[in-house]
C-alpha cells in the first residue's frame, strides 16, 4: 500500500518522503511538482507552485492539485508528499483514501510557525496579521491532519532519518503504531 505524507508547510514532507522512498525502493511523488507539470503542460509557462498560487489564485491552484492527485497511479506502492492544504479539498481526500495510508508529520504549533515563516510569510497567510492568520490555518488544518492520520510521527521526538526509516518500513505493511 502507498503512503501519503501530510502536515504543515516546511515540516519536511518532501525531504523525509524522498528519503523514505529511496530506502523502501519505491517511487516518490511530490504533488507540488505534479502541479507545476500540469501548469506547464496547460500553459507552456514554467512556474513554481508559489508563483501559480500568487499569480492565478488559490482556486486554480486547487484545481491543478486535484488533477495532480487524480493522475497518480497506484499500481505499485508509492510515497506521496501532499501540499499542506491538499486535504482542505474533500475531493483530494476522496481520490486518495482508498489507495493510501496517511502519515502525519507532526510538529508543535510554535515550531511549525517558525518553520513556516522561515523564508517569509507564505501566500496563504495574511501578511497584514500573519500570527492571527497562522492561528486560523492551524485551527483549521491540525484537526483534519489528526483525524485522517493512520500514522502520526512526532518530529519533536524523532529526527528526520528515524522518521524516514519508519515510513520506509510501513510502505507495504499494515500500520502498527504511531510514533509519539
Steps between C-alpha positions, in 0.01 A plus 500: 500500500610857434548770759403866477700732722299786643582794721565871498728689264871448568467211746702277266241311295705504179841451659394216729275348234779496242738333749237244597425415135870448430531270801184308408595474133174654385391805305484840665232742381497866599160646411651848478720383212196341333309828530786684334508240221126532440529876488788479252313251279195727500667838454856440383621711795743368760377632834547376853200418717558826685494694172188318378320567829610865507424576135185296438355453846408216728204382292711408195771361725253264671362387161853413386568328832194276461601413141850417622370273775255327266784433255694285747492132411489257787615190317802479732577649842599865507582764756316821423572841652181706502488877520389630838162615371415199284264347751298821519342369180280197580543379140875465556439291809244287315744439213762370743322328788452162327863482391712638782560513868556855623816581695480822699834668564419688817683795648365717779333829414795728585755294309265470203449876488874568523573259214211628292618863529870416461509628140238771539124494536337230282244620247211325673574697818368855532811719503311779681458282809711189443482367856120511520479357149734215595285422805193475273682270257624286790149480647361390165768255382639337817172323585468376141854359502441331835164355398613341172844384619556127505848563642626804688870573528587758763801681356561663837617156617623336181761636261454500123713188446305296754171623352613405148608152614168444673299620200706279269422201720126570471460531122369151436416418861196542715524789747632398840506806722556873505840641589435747777 
